[in-house]
Amino acid sequence: MAFCIFTDTSANLPDDVLRQRGIRLVPFPYYVNGTEFTCTETTTFDGRSFYNAMRGGADVTTSQISPATYRAAWEPVLQSGQDILFVGMSSGISGSYNCAGIAAVDLQEEYPLRTILVVDTLAASLGEGLQVLRAADWRDEGMSMKEIARRLTILRRHMCQIFTVDDLKYLKKSGRISNMAATVGTVLNIKPLLRGNEEGKIVSYQKCRGRRKALEALAERYEKQVADAEHQCIGIAHADCQEDVDFFIGLINAGKHPPKEILSVCYEPLTGSHVGPGTLALFFFGDDRVRYT
């Protein structure tokens, strides 16, 4: 039976990749100084201006995707006779996954001959996006939708999400960080290292003195935890810090486990607004301990 893969804009996948892989989007809304926006075309998103506005004090807020928005995106696909596999943002940092579940239950009742499966990636940005791409790979190999959903619930335990931010105030403002003891001494140039835990929540695990030390520590963690790097596409997302990205890619490629491919993107505004300007994040698959250590 034919099915369509959906994700949300948090997955941070480039427009051309989405089109080539036949993946559809449900958009998150965000607000800049009270004006609502959505970002479904990353090629037209001006990351430099957006993050400069945040640096200048622009008030950026977000809201979850409503059940009605999911319904509007999904119902035409169900009417066309296709099933739906939705691979979404972590329930540990957003209520949108629960809203997707509500929409799925309602639509399932109205379209009993169709199937809607909703998968929680326990991830965001390319941590989510790389799982979406893996789902598309399996679909193209002829795997059933139910088997893909089952595999994703196993694969998500292997997704390592580690990142450093310039300022924790954005994560604190939105309540996205779980251990509030992760206070940063900005005067001392202390940089936090954070990760996604087993519940898909954000926790602090280390602090470094200086930006370069923080990037080197991320690269060291990658070396210790990556699995089967030579066959992997890993992800890097950044909030307007391209020079740091170039330096960091050099570290990764010069190490013992260079990946097959690196997908580097600017953070889309929904997720980027929560981590803040200057954030650099790394996403890769490791063993089943990466979410616990």
Summary of the structure (lengths in Angstrom):
residues: 293
radius of gyration: 18.5
end to end distance: 40.0
largest distance: 60.7
contacts: 1018
relative contact order: 0.16
helix: 43%
strand: 25%
